[in-house]
Amino acid sequence: MGRKILLDKINVPGIKTYEVYRREGGYASVEKALKKMTPDEVVEEVKTSGLRGRGGAGFPAGMKWSFIDKKSGNPRHLVCNADESEPGTFKDRYLMEYIPHLLIEGMITSSYALGANLSYIYIRGEYMWVYKILERAIAEAKAAGFLGKNILGSGYDLELFVQIGGGAYICGEETALIESLEGKRGNPRLKPPFPAVKGLWQNPTVVNNVETIAAVPWIINNSGADYAGIGIGRSTGTKLISASGNIKNQGVYEIELGVSVYEFMNSDEYCGGMQTDRPLKALVPGGSSVPILPANLIYKTAAGEDRLMTYESLSDGGFATGSMLGSGGFIVYDDRACIVRNTWNFSRFYHHESCGQCTPCREGTGWLEKVLHRIENGHGREEDIELLWSIQSKIEGNTICPLGDAASWPVAAAIRHFKDEFEYHIRFPEKVRNRDHFVNEPFEKVKHLVAKQTV
């Protein structure tokens, strides 16, 4: 059994309440930080831990904290990104719903480290029931003296609020989130200046993901070195994984970074193997925005090494043969899955969620959806595959925020690894017009037709 840091107490009856959470050792990191540590010492512990942002980017959290502008004298803010809108990812919701005080404790300790006296949790609009849970938890923490004026007699003040978003994926990007929090349309900002210098209301701001902030109490209660001792190399600590798709045990799992993909997929402790006796076809390891991997690159890297659940191992080989850990949205497909339809579905999402600010993304995501829809519905043209490749290449790297990349990477990877499926759709339109074409007749049984017609 792997070590549990975030989910260790999640099944304790009544852990949602302050009384039970406190009895189980909750808010100890706040007491330790405020009574025994300076803000800089808290930052140093987080830097030592090697904790990386768990929202997808994987940037070292302590380093991000150290960038915050302390010289200007302007108020500082910590904003928790609870907008969790990445398809395939639901681990932040799980934390907030079942152990909300862990996030509140992390917000207090982290805000103290940054010198922030006004902090926010920005939560996606579809999580209304979770918003109410967080509001109750904040009220309980304030009544117990952990929020408000002069917390624990330390002289440190903090007010914490929950802000509901409008359900826009783009507001998961930190500057778009800040714009939305200010009451404006959620459009990403040009950088620099970065939020650490000019963020919320042009004040120095740090934006971190729910899971990242929830890890801070354990780091402070134990030590950054203890946290760094878990995992492998630069992939330290534990990671929450949202596992879904054609596996026996869907759900949220906490893993020690470094467990092999094979063990995570097949052990009874985690996914439990494939849902049926159907073979594994593909895997999206980090949410819809990361490149899809074919079966032959899931358990082993192109170099023949075991593929591990780490930032480095999953990206081994670059996008040619690797992917990304991302937000941990682990989606498994068996041989009945249609990669073209799956890619089209992702493209529909990114087209819908594009803010429209950048021309390559605004126009390109629409074209990706349109061409993929055409291919999936039996109206594809021979030149469409090259057209898709051209469109995605003109989006990637040419937008203000990463949404353009998120829209282009899945398309590029699908063509790179499953080009013959696209060719099959184009050359045998009468077969793919049946929605269940690969359910009734998996592609492995008909792929010879593509090779035969090519010859």
C-alpha positions as CSV (number, residue, x, y, z in Angstrom):
1,M,0.0,0.0,0.0
2,G,1.3,3.4,-0.9
3,R,1.6,6.2,1.6
4,K,-1.4,8.5,1.9
5,I,-1.0,12.2,2.6
6,L,-4.2,13.8,1.3
7,L,-6.6,10.9,1.6
8,D,-5.3,9.4,4.8
9,K,-8.3,10.6,6.9
10,I,-10.9,10.9,4.2
11,N,-12.9,7.9,5.4
12,V,-13.1,9.0,9.0
13,P,-16.8,9.4,9.9
14,G,-17.7,13.1,10.2
15,I,-14.3,14.3,8.8
16,K,-16.2,17.1,6.9
17,T,-16.9,18.8,10.2
18,Y,-14.4,21.0,12.1
19,E,-14.8,19.1,15.3
20,V,-13.8,15.7,13.9
21,Y,-11.1,17.2,11.6
22,R,-9.6,19.0,14.6
23,R,-9.7,15.9,16.7
24,E,-7.8,14.1,14.0
25,G,-5.0,16.6,14.1
26,G,-6.4,19.2,11.8
27,Y,-5.0,22.8,11.8
28,A,-1.8,21.7,13.4
29,S,0.2,23.2,10.5
30,V,-1.5,26.6,11.1
31,E,-0.5,26.5,14.8
32,K,3.1,25.4,13.9
33,A,3.5,28.0,11.2
34,L,2.1,31.0,13.1
35,K,3.7,30.2,16.5
36,K,7.1,28.7,15.5
37,M,7.9,29.7,11.9
38,T,8.4,32.8,9.9
39,P,6.7,33.2,6.5
40,D,10.0,32.7,4.8
41,E,10.7,29.5,6.7
42,V,7.3,28.1,5.5
43,V,8.3,29.0,1.9
44,E,11.6,27.3,2.3
45,E,10.0,24.1,3.6
46,V,7.7,24.0,0.5
47,K,10.7,24.6,-1.8
48,T,12.6,21.8,-0.1
49,S,9.7,19.5,-0.6
50,G,9.9,19.7,-4.3
51,L,6.1,20.0,-4.4
52,R,5.0,20.8,-8.0
53,G,1.8,22.4,-9.1
54,R,-0.8,19.6,-9.3
55,G,-3.1,21.5,-11.7
56,G,-1.3,20.3,-14.8
57,A,1.8,22.5,-15.4
58,G,3.9,20.9,-12.7
59,F,5.8,24.1,-11.8
60,P,7.6,23.9,-8.4
61,A,5.2,25.5,-5.9
62,G,7.8,26.9,-3.5
63,M,9.7,28.5,-6.3
64,K,6.4,30.1,-7.5
65,W,5.8,31.4,-4.0
66,S,9.3,32.9,-3.9
67,F,8.6,35.1,-7.0
68,I,5.9,37.1,-5.2
69,D,6.7,40.8,-5.0
70,K,7.3,41.8,-1.4
71,K,9.1,45.1,-2.2
72,S,6.2,47.1,-3.5
73,G,4.3,47.1,-0.3
74,N,1.1,46.3,-2.1
75,P,-1.4,43.8,-0.5
76,R,-0.7,40.2,-1.5
77,H,-3.2,37.5,-2.4
78,L,-3.4,33.7,-2.6
79,V,-6.0,32.4,-5.0
80,C,-6.9,28.7,-5.1
81,N,-7.8,27.4,-8.5
82,A,-10.8,25.1,-7.9
83,D,-12.2,25.6,-11.4
84,E,-11.4,21.9,-12.3
85,S,-12.8,21.8,-15.8
86,E,-10.4,19.4,-17.5
87,P,-12.3,16.5,-19.0
88,G,-11.3,13.3,-17.2
89,T,-10.3,15.1,-14.0
90,F,-12.3,15.1,-10.8
91,K,-9.9,14.7,-8.0
92,D,-10.1,18.3,-6.6
93,R,-13.9,18.0,-6.3
94,Y,-13.3,14.8,-4.3
95,L,-11.0,16.5,-1.9
96,M,-13.3,19.5,-1.4
97,E,-16.4,17.4,-1.0
98,Y,-15.1,14.9,1.5
99,I,-12.4,16.7,3.5
100,P,-12.9,20.5,3.0
101,H,-11.0,21.5,6.1
102,L,-7.8,20.2,4.6
103,L,-8.0,22.8,1.8
104,I,-9.0,25.5,4.3
105,E,-6.0,24.6,6.5
106,G,-3.7,24.7,3.5
107,M,-5.1,28.1,2.4
108,I,-4.4,29.6,5.9
109,T,-0.8,28.2,6.1
110,S,0.0,29.1,2.6
111,S,-1.5,32.6,2.9
112,Y,0.7,33.2,6.0
113,A,3.8,32.1,4.0
114,L,2.9,34.7,1.3
115,G,1.9,37.5,3.6
116,A,-1.6,37.5,2.1
117,N,-4.4,38.9,4.3
118,L,-7.2,38.4,1.7
119,S,-7.4,35.1,-0.2
120,Y,-9.9,33.4,-2.4
121,I,-11.1,29.9,-3.6
122,Y,-12.3,30.2,-7.1
123,I,-14.7,27.3,-7.8
124,R,-16.4,26.2,-11.0
125,G,-20.0,27.1,-11.2
126,E,-21.1,23.4,-11.6
127,Y,-19.8,22.6,-8.2
128,M,-22.6,24.4,-6.3
129,W,-23.0,21.7,-3.6
130,V,-19.2,21.7,-3.0
131,Y,-19.4,25.5,-2.7
132,K,-21.9,25.1,0.2
133,I,-19.6,22.6,1.9
134,L,-16.7,25.0,1.7
135,E,-18.7,27.9,3.0
136,R,-19.7,25.8,6.0
137,A,-16.1,24.8,6.6
138,I,-14.9,28.4,6.4
139,A,-17.6,29.5,8.9
140,E,-16.5,26.7,11.3
141,A,-12.8,27.6,11.0
142,K,-13.6,31.3,11.6
143,A,-15.7,30.5,14.7
144,A,-12.8,28.4,16.0
145,G,-10.4,31.4,15.6
146,F,-8.5,30.1,12.6
147,L,-9.7,32.9,10.3
148,G,-10.3,36.6,10.9
149,K,-8.3,39.1,13.0
150,N,-5.3,38.1,15.1
151,I,-5.4,34.4,14.4
152,L,-4.3,32.4,17.5
153,G,-2.9,35.6,19.0
154,S,-0.2,35.8,16.4
155,G,-1.0,39.2,15.0
156,Y,-1.7,37.6,11.6
157,D,-5.1,38.5,9.9
158,L,-6.7,36.5,7.1
159,E,-10.1,36.7,5.4
160,L,-11.0,33.8,3.1
161,F,-13.8,33.8,0.5
162,V,-15.2,31.4,-2.0
163,Q,-16.1,32.8,-5.4
164,I,-18.2,30.9,-7.9
165,G,-17.1,30.9,-11.5
166,G,-19.4,30.9,-14.6
167,G,-18.5,27.4,-15.7
168,A,-15.8,28.5,-18.2
169,Y,-12.9,26.2,-18.9
170,I,-10.7,29.1,-19.8
171,C,-10.9,30.4,-16.2
172,G,-8.7,27.5,-15.2
173,E,-5.9,29.6,-16.7
174,E,-4.6,31.7,-13.9
175,T,-4.8,35.1,-15.5
176,A,-8.3,34.5,-16.9
177,L,-9.3,33.3,-13.5
178,I,-8.0,36.6,-12.0
179,E,-10.0,38.6,-14.6
180,S,-13.1,36.7,-13.8
181,L,-12.5,37.2,-10.0
182,E,-12.3,40.9,-10.7
183,G,-15.8,40.8,-12.3
184,K,-14.6,40.9,-15.9
185,R,-14.8,38.5,-18.8
186,G,-12.5,35.6,-18.3
187,N,-9.9,36.4,-21.0
188,P,-6.3,35.5,-20.4
189,R,-3.8,38.3,-19.9
190,L,-0.6,38.9,-21.8
191,K,2.4,38.0,-19.7
192,P,4.6,39.7,-18.4
193,P,3.7,41.1,-16.0
194,F,3.1,37.8,-14.2
195,P,0.6,37.5,-11.4
196,A,3.4,37.3,-8.8
197,V,4.0,41.0,-9.6
198,K,0.7,42.2,-10.9
199,G,-2.2,39.8,-10.3
200,L,-5.5,40.3,-8.6
201,W,-6.4,44.1,-8.7
202,Q,-2.8,44.6,-9.9
203,N,-1.5,43.3,-6.6
204,P,1.1,40.5,-6.2
205,T,-0.8,37.2,-6.4
206,V,-0.1,33.5,-6.3
207,V,-2.6,31.1,-8.0
208,N,-2.3,27.4,-7.0
209,N,-4.4,24.3,-7.6
210,V,-6.6,22.7,-4.8
211,E,-4.4,19.6,-4.6
212,T,-1.2,21.6,-4.4
213,I,-2.5,23.7,-1.5
214,A,-3.9,20.7,0.3
215,A,-0.4,19.1,0.4
216,V,1.1,22.1,2.4
217,P,-0.2,21.1,5.9
218,W,1.6,17.7,5.7
219,I,4.8,19.3,4.5
220,I,4.7,21.8,7.4
221,N,3.7,19.2,10.0
222,N,6.5,16.9,9.0
223,S,9.1,18.5,6.8
224,G,9.9,19.4,3.3
225,A,12.7,16.8,3.3
226,D,10.2,14.1,4.4
227,Y,8.0,15.0,1.5
228,A,10.9,15.0,-0.9
229,G,11.8,11.5,0.3
230,I,8.5,10.2,-1.3
231,G,8.5,9.7,-5.0
232,I,11.4,9.6,-7.5
233,G,13.8,12.4,-8.6
234,R,12.0,15.6,-9.3
235,S,8.6,13.9,-9.0
236,T,8.3,14.1,-5.2
237,G,5.4,13.3,-2.9
238,T,2.0,11.8,-3.8
239,K,-0.4,12.6,-6.6
240,L,-4.1,12.2,-6.9
241,I,-5.2,10.4,-10.0
242,S,-8.8,10.5,-11.5
243,A,-9.1,7.1,-13.1
244,S,-12.0,6.4,-15.6
245,G,-12.8,4.5,-18.7
246,N,-12.7,0.8,-19.4
247,I,-11.2,-0.3,-16.1
248,K,-12.7,-2.3,-13.2
249,N,-12.2,0.3,-10.5
250,Q,-13.0,3.9,-11.5
251,G,-12.3,6.6,-8.9
252,V,-9.8,8.8,-7.3
253,Y,-6.5,7.3,-6.1
254,E,-3.6,8.7,-4.2
255,I,-0.3,7.2,-5.5
256,E,3.3,7.7,-4.5
257,L,4.9,9.2,-7.6
258,G,7.1,6.5,-9.2
259,V,4.6,3.6,-9.2
260,S,4.7,1.9,-12.6
261,V,1.8,2.5,-15.0
262,Y,1.4,-1.3,-15.2
263,E,0.9,-1.6,-11.4
264,F,-1.5,1.3,-11.3
265,M,-3.5,-0.1,-14.2
266,N,-3.6,-3.7,-13.0
267,S,-3.2,-4.0,-9.3
268,D,-6.3,-4.5,-7.1
269,E,-5.2,-1.6,-5.0
270,Y,-5.8,0.8,-7.9
271,C,-7.6,0.3,-11.2
272,G,-7.9,-3.5,-11.0
273,G,-7.2,-4.1,-14.7
274,M,-9.4,-3.9,-17.7
275,Q,-13.2,-3.9,-17.2
276,T,-13.7,-6.9,-19.4
277,D,-11.5,-9.3,-21.4
278,R,-11.2,-6.6,-24.1
279,P,-7.5,-5.6,-24.8
280,L,-6.1,-2.2,-23.9
281,K,-6.0,0.1,-26.9
282,A,-5.1,3.6,-25.7
283,L,-4.5,5.8,-22.7
284,V,-4.9,9.5,-22.0
285,P,-2.7,9.8,-18.8
286,G,-3.3,13.4,-17.7
287,G,-6.6,14.8,-18.9
288,S,-8.1,15.6,-22.3
289,S,-5.4,18.1,-23.2
290,V,-2.4,15.7,-23.1
291,P,-1.3,13.4,-26.0
292,I,-3.0,10.0,-26.2
293,L,-0.7,7.0,-26.0
294,P,-1.2,3.7,-28.0
295,A,-1.0,0.4,-26.2
296,N,2.6,-0.3,-27.1
297,L,3.8,2.9,-25.4
298,I,1.7,2.7,-22.3
299,Y,3.6,0.2,-20.1
300,K,7.0,0.8,-21.7
301,T,8.8,3.8,-23.1
302,A,10.1,3.8,-26.7
303,A,13.5,3.0,-25.1
304,G,12.1,-0.1,-23.5
305,E,12.1,1.1,-19.9
306,D,9.1,0.7,-17.6
307,R,6.8,3.6,-17.9
308,L,6.3,5.2,-14.4
309,M,3.6,7.5,-13.0
310,T,6.0,10.5,-12.8
311,Y,6.3,13.8,-14.7
312,E,9.5,12.7,-16.3
313,S,8.7,9.1,-17.3
314,L,5.3,9.9,-18.9
315,S,6.9,12.6,-21.0
316,D,9.8,10.4,-21.9
317,G,10.4,10.6,-25.7
318,G,8.6,13.9,-26.0
319,F,5.3,14.0,-27.9
320,A,6.6,11.6,-30.5
321,T,6.4,8.7,-28.1
322,G,5.4,10.2,-24.7
323,S,2.7,12.3,-23.1
324,M,2.2,14.2,-19.8
325,L,1.1,13.5,-16.3
326,G,-0.9,16.7,-16.5
327,S,-3.8,17.0,-14.0
328,G,-3.9,13.2,-13.5
329,G,-7.0,12.6,-15.6
330,F,-6.3,8.9,-16.4
331,I,-8.7,7.7,-19.2
332,V,-8.4,4.1,-20.4
333,Y,-9.8,2.8,-23.7
334,D,-10.2,-0.8,-24.8
335,D,-10.3,-1.9,-28.5
336,R,-13.9,-0.9,-29.0
337,A,-13.0,2.8,-28.7
338,C,-13.0,4.9,-31.8
339,I,-10.1,7.3,-31.6
340,V,-11.5,9.6,-34.3
341,R,-14.8,10.0,-32.4
342,N,-12.8,10.5,-29.1
343,T,-10.7,13.2,-30.7
344,W,-13.7,14.9,-32.3
345,N,-15.4,14.9,-28.9
346,F,-12.3,16.6,-27.3
347,S,-12.2,19.1,-30.2
348,R,-15.9,20.0,-29.7
349,F,-15.1,20.8,-26.1
350,Y,-12.1,23.1,-26.9
351,H,-13.9,24.9,-29.7
352,H,-16.8,25.6,-27.3
353,E,-14.5,26.7,-24.5
354,S,-12.2,28.9,-26.5
355,C,-12.5,32.5,-25.3
356,G,-12.0,33.8,-28.9
357,Q,-9.3,36.3,-28.0
358,C,-6.6,34.7,-30.2
359,T,-7.3,34.2,-33.9
360,P,-5.5,30.8,-34.2
361,C,-7.5,29.3,-31.4
362,R,-10.8,31.0,-32.2
363,E,-10.7,29.9,-35.8
364,G,-8.6,26.8,-35.6
365,T,-10.6,25.0,-32.9
366,G,-13.7,25.4,-35.0
367,W,-12.0,24.0,-38.1
368,L,-10.6,21.0,-36.1
369,E,-14.1,20.2,-34.8
370,K,-15.6,20.6,-38.3
371,V,-13.1,18.4,-40.1
372,L,-13.2,15.7,-37.4
373,H,-17.0,15.7,-37.5
374,R,-16.8,15.2,-41.2
375,I,-14.4,12.3,-41.0
376,E,-16.3,10.6,-38.1
377,N,-19.6,10.8,-39.9
378,G,-18.4,9.2,-43.1
379,H,-17.9,12.3,-45.2
380,G,-14.1,12.6,-44.9
381,R,-11.8,13.4,-47.8
382,E,-8.3,12.0,-48.5
383,E,-6.7,15.4,-47.8
384,D,-8.5,15.9,-44.5
385,I,-5.7,14.2,-42.4
386,E,-3.1,16.5,-43.8
387,L,-5.5,19.4,-43.3
388,L,-6.0,18.5,-39.6
389,W,-2.2,18.3,-39.1
390,S,-1.7,21.7,-40.7
391,I,-4.5,23.3,-38.6
392,Q,-3.2,22.0,-35.3
393,S,0.4,23.0,-36.1
394,K,-0.8,26.6,-36.7
395,I,-2.6,26.7,-33.4
396,E,0.2,25.2,-31.2
397,G,2.4,27.9,-29.6
398,N,0.6,30.8,-31.2
399,T,-1.9,31.8,-28.5
400,I,-1.8,33.8,-25.3
401,C,-2.7,30.9,-23.1
402,P,-2.3,27.1,-23.3
403,L,-5.8,26.4,-24.5
404,G,-4.6,26.5,-28.0
405,D,-2.0,23.9,-27.2
406,A,-4.6,21.8,-25.3
407,A,-6.7,21.8,-28.4
408,S,-3.9,20.9,-30.8
409,W,-2.0,18.2,-28.9
410,P,-4.7,15.6,-28.8
411,V,-5.3,15.9,-32.5
412,A,-1.6,15.7,-33.4
413,A,-1.1,12.6,-31.1
414,A,-4.2,10.9,-32.6
415,I,-2.9,11.3,-36.1
416,R,0.6,10.4,-35.1
417,H,-0.4,7.1,-33.5
418,F,-3.7,6.2,-35.1
419,K,-3.4,7.5,-38.6
420,D,-4.7,4.2,-40.1
421,E,-8.0,4.7,-38.2
422,F,-8.5,8.1,-39.8
423,E,-7.7,6.5,-43.2
424,Y,-10.2,3.7,-42.5
425,H,-12.9,6.3,-41.7
426,I,-12.2,8.1,-45.0
427,R,-12.0,5.1,-47.2
428,F,-14.9,3.0,-45.8
429,P,-17.6,5.7,-45.0
430,E,-20.4,3.1,-45.1
431,K,-18.9,1.3,-42.2
432,V,-18.3,4.2,-39.8
433,R,-21.7,5.7,-40.3
434,N,-22.9,3.1,-37.8
435,R,-22.1,4.8,-34.5
436,D,-21.1,1.4,-32.9
437,H,-18.7,0.6,-35.8
438,F,-15.8,-0.5,-33.5
439,V,-18.0,-2.0,-30.9
440,N,-19.3,-4.6,-33.3
441,E,-16.1,-4.8,-35.3
442,P,-12.9,-3.6,-33.5
443,F,-10.4,-1.8,-35.7
444,E,-7.8,-4.6,-35.3
445,K,-10.1,-6.9,-37.2
446,V,-10.5,-4.5,-40.1
447,K,-7.3,-2.6,-40.3
448,H,-6.0,-5.0,-43.0
449,L,-8.5,-3.4,-45.3
450,V,-6.6,-0.1,-45.1
451,A,-3.3,-1.7,-45.8
452,K,-4.8,-3.7,-48.7
453,Q,-6.4,-0.6,-50.3
454,T,-3.1,1.4,-49.9
455,V,-1.2,-1.3,-51.8
